[in-house]
């Protein structure tokens, strides 16, 4: 863990989305130095599924040694942003650091993303970051520290990161483009940088999306808080950087990253927009529709799935389905498999006792997964992680993404028998 130095004592941080998760972790790290924290978030009353409000966060910040100003701010509302900035300046005398953390996410493809969700992501991620920065910049210019930090990814133009969730990628890259533009526009006056995790980070929101059990494949929010703290210590001329949390902490001399793992030693899920699969992503995709090829050691030809292997996999899956699994999952999955031994299959984990079979499910599928029969067998036998299959383009998903993620947990329980 990165030790506190006291450098942020008396500094004022304006943090959007600071009522929980990564935003609150950054706030608490700064509070230990004695910093002033403006909690600019929209949760004034407890969310039914997500813990924490701006007021409970304020209590934790005060307890950690900082001063807190909770402000109800929906970053889609320009007036609420301006009002919070005015309150911050009135109470603390200025703003030294802005953290644009508030974000909305929907990981669905173009045809399955409702316009309402598109508007939400564009308004919160890109527009919200832009407007909050605009409101804070006049005060940041007067600060000796003067940092803007956006929680957004490197501008990786690999088509892989666009094809599965185009709207989300556009919205997050909008935040990153604010870094690119504002770093140059305010060079010498304000340091403007982006920070992104190398792996998935465990937050209540991730739990809600991925279900219980996903945390073992994540790191704690502490790694982002430490990385942000490291950035804030740097001078104004450290600007225009797209920083990965682990990389900057290695530069700080951190060698043991197990301390950041929820379950040390357990395999971690790589985060979106990071080309971190074995060897590297092939830069060229043969055709516009081709899935990117990922090298796994030496590129030897892969054997075709044995005849009947899909049917055999489903037979074993049927044996492992229990009432507890059905009760915990409550979803119907359809698999459209290409290649030898392919076809359409279904896995019903909603009806009493569960069911599997060839053809389309009796009831409408909640999730439709498209992939090769060979990769399907690998996925259910534990040789190919669903997350990696999705990220590499080997697996296409239509429908409820949260229920799709739930299936990964079910597969883990089945792997031993497959």
N, C-alpha and C positions, 0 to 999 in steps of 0.2 A: 504494500500500500504506500501511496505517496504521502509523506508527512506534511502537515501544515506549517507554514513559515510565518504567518501573521501579516503577510504582505497586503492582504485585502481588508485589514482593519480600517473601519470608517468609510470604506468604499460602498457605493450604492449600485446594486445589480437589479436590473429590471428583467424578470424572467417570465416568459409566457408559458402557460401550461405547467405551472409550478406547484399545483396542488397535490401531485402524486408523481410516481415514476421517476424518470430521468430528470425532469425539471426540478423536482423537490430534492433529489440527491445532489444536484449541483448547488442548490440553495443551501443545503445543510453543510456541505463542505466549506462554502464561503463563510457561513455563519460561525463556524469554529474559529475563524480569524477575527470575528467581531464585525462582520460586514452588515450593511443594511440591505434587506431584500424586499423588493416589490413583487408580490405574488400576483401576477396578472393572469387570472384563469377564470373560467366561467362557472366552476362548481362551487356554488354557495351553500347548496343543500346536498346531503349525501346521495350519491348515485346508488341505485339498488344492487349493482354488480361490482362497481369500482369504489374502493375505499378512499376516503380523504376529501376534504374541502379546503378552500383557501384559509379558513379559520383554524382547522386542525393543523394545517401546514405551518401557519403563523406561530402556533403554540410550540411546535417542534423546533422552529427556527430560533425562537426566543430562548428555549431551553438549551440549545446548542451554543448560545453565546452571541447571537446576532440580534438585530432589530428588524421587525417585520411590519410591512404595510400590505394587508390583504385588499385587493381591488377586484371587483367583479368585471372581468373583461372577456368579451367574445371578440376575437381578433377580426371577425367579419364586420364589426361595427366600429367605424372610424372614430366616432364621437367617444365611445367607451375607451378607446386607446388614448385619445387626447386627454380625456378627463383623468385617467390613471397617471399619465405622464405629468400632468400639472400637480396632482396630489403628491407624487413622488418628489418633485422639485420643491414643492412647498414644505414638505416634512423633512427631507434630507439635504436639500440645498443643491441638488444636481443629480446627474446620472453618469456613472463611470463605465458600466458594462451593460450591454444588452444581449440577452440570450433568447434567440428565436427558436423555441422548442415546441410550441403548440403545433399539432399536426393531425390530419385526418387520413385514414387509410381504408381502401377497399381494393383487395387484390383479385379483381375479376377482369375478364377480357372485354373487348370493345362492345360486343353485342349484349353482354350480360351486365353491363354497368349502367344503372339507371341515371338519367340526366341529373336527378337530385344529388346523387353521390358525386358525379363529376363536378357539379357546381360547388359542393361542400369542399372537396379536395382542393380545387383551384382557389376558392375564397379563403380557406384557412391557411393552406400551405404557402402558395405563391403570393397572393394578394395580402394576406395577413402579415407575412414576413416583411413585405415591401412597405406597407403602411406603418407598421410598428417601428421599423428602421427610420422611416422618414420623420416620424414624430420625435424620436429620441436623438437623432443626429445633431440638431442645434445645441443640445446639452452635452453630448459626447465630445463635440469639438472643443469644449471648454475644459475637458478633463485631462489630467496628466496620464491617465491609464488608457482610456478610450478604446474599448474593444467591442466589436459586434461578433457574436458567435452564432452561426446557424447550424442546427442539428439536421444536416442534409448530406447527401452522398457525393462522392467524386463524380464528375461528369463523364461517366463511362458510356460510350456510344455503341457498345456491343449490342446488336439487335436483340440478343437474348433477354435483356432487361426491359425491353419494350413490348415484346410479342405477347406476354401473358397478362400484363396489367398496364396497358398503355397510359390510361388516364392518371393513375397514381404516379407513374414515372415522370410524366410531364409536370405534374404538380410539385413533386419533390425536386426535380431538376430546376424548376423555377426558383426555388429557394437557393439552389447552388449558383444559379445565374446571377442572383442578387449579390452573392459573394464576388463573383467574377467582375461584375460591373462596379459595385460600390468600393471594392478594394482599390481599383484604379482611380475612381472618381475622388476618393477621399485619402489618397496616398499621402503619408506624412502627417495626417491629422487623426485618422482612426484606423486601427487594425481591424480588418474584416476577414474572417476565416470560417471554414466549415469543419465540423467534426462528425465522424460516422464510426459506428462500431464494426469491428472485424467479424464479430459473431452476434448471434441473437442475444438480446438482453432481457432478463426476466423482469417483467412488470405485471401489474394486475391486468392491463390491457392484453398482454400476450397470453396470460392465463385464460382470459375470456375468449380469445380467438382460437387458441390451441388446445384448451382443455387441460385438466390436471395431468401432471406427468411430463409436460413439455419443459418444465423448469430445469430438469436434469440435463438438458442439452443447451442451457443458456449460461451466460455470465451475469453477475450481479450489476446493479446500476452503479456500484462504486467505481467501476473501471471508467465509466464515462465522466463521473464527477472528478476523478483524479486527473483524467486527460484534459478536461476543461480547465481545471485549476492550473495545470501546467501551462496551458496557452495564455491564461490571464497574467501569468508572471512575466510574459515576454513583452518586449518593447513594441511601440507602434509600427516600427518598420517590419515586423513579422506579420505580413499581410498577404491576402490572396492565396492562402494555402488550403488544400483539401486534405484534412488530417485524419488518419485512422488511429483509433484510440491506442491499440497495442503498440503501434510504431513510435508514437511520441513518448510513451511511457518507457519503452526500451531505451530511448535517447536519454531519459531521466535516470537510467541505471536500474530500472525494475527488471528483474530476471525471473522471478517466480510468479507466474500468472495463474497458478492453481488457487491462489488466495482469492481471486475474483470469480472462480467457478462456483456455481450453485452446488454442483456435485463433482469435486475434484477427480480428475482421471476419466470422467465420462466424455464420450465424443460430443463435440459442440456443433451446432448448426451454424454454417457461415451465413452472414447477413446478406441481404439483397445488394446488388450492385457491386459486389466484390468478386473479381475473377480469381477465386482461390481454390479451384478444383485441381486435382493432380496434374502436374506439368503446367498446362495453360489452356486457355480457350483458343481454339483455332480461329485466327483472325478472319479468315475468309469463309463465308458460308456459300456452298456451291450454287444453290438456287435460292430465290427469295423465300421459298417455303421450307427449305431444308433446316433440320435441327442442327445446331452447332455440334461438332464432334469434340469429345473430351478424351484426351489421352489418358490411359491408365497404365503406367509403366510402358512396356513395349506394345506397340499397336499390332497385336496378332489378331487374325480373323477370329471372330467369336462364333462358337458352334451354335447351330440352330436349335431352338427348343425341341426336345424330344417329342415325338408324336404322342398326343394324349396327355401331355404334361399339364395343360391348363385344366382339363377335366379332372385330373388327379389332384391338382391343387385345390380345386373347388370341393372335391370330395373330402379332403382333409379339413378344409375350412368349415364345412358343414358339421363335421364331428366336433369341432372346437367351439362352435357357437353355443352359448348358454343364455338362460333368461337374464343373468346379470349383465352379460355383454349387450344384449338387446336393450335392457332398461337403461344402461349407461350411454348408449349410442343414439338410438331413436332416429335412424336414417336409412334410406334405401339408396344403394349404389348401383349404377349401371357401368359396365366395362365394355367399351367398343375396341376390340383387339384385332390388330392387323397381322398378316403373315400366317405361316403354317400353324394349324391348330387354333386359329383365331375365332372371330365371330363376336356376337353380342351375348354377354352373360350378366347376371345380376346377383347382388348380395343384399338380402332384406334383413336389416337389423332394426326393424321397427315393429313388425308383426310379432305376435306372441310365439316364442320358440325360435324365431328367425327362420330364414330359408335361403337357399341358393339355387341357381338353375341356369339353363341355357335359354337365350332369347331375352326379350325385354321383360322387365318386372311387371307383375299384375297391376301394381299401383305406380303412379308417376315417380320417377327417380328424383331424389333430392340433389344428387351429384352424379354427373356423367364423366367418366375418366376414359380418355383415349390414349392408347399406347400400343406397342407391339406385344404379341403374345410372349415372346422371349423375355422382355423387360418386366412383364406382369409377373411371370414366375419368379424372376429374380427378386422383385419387390416383395412378394409375399413370403419368400424364403429368407429374407433378411440380407440378401446380397446387394440390393440396391435400395438406398433410402428414398422414400417418397419425396422428401424435400429436395434431394439432389436430382431426382428424376424430373421434378417440376422445373427446377431452376435451369436444368440443362436442355429443356425442351423435349425430353423423351416422354414426358407425361403432360397431357393437356387436360385442364379441368374446367367443367362448366357447372354452374349451380352454386350451392352454398359452400363457401370456402371454409367456414368454421367447421362444418360437418366433414369436409374433406380432410381437414387436419386431425379430426377425431379418429379417423380410420387408421392413422399412423399408430396410435396407441393400441388399437385392436390388433394390428399386424404384429406389433412387438410381442403381444401375448401369444400369437399363433406361431411365431418364428421357430420356437423350440420343436414344434411338432412337424414343421415343414422342412 
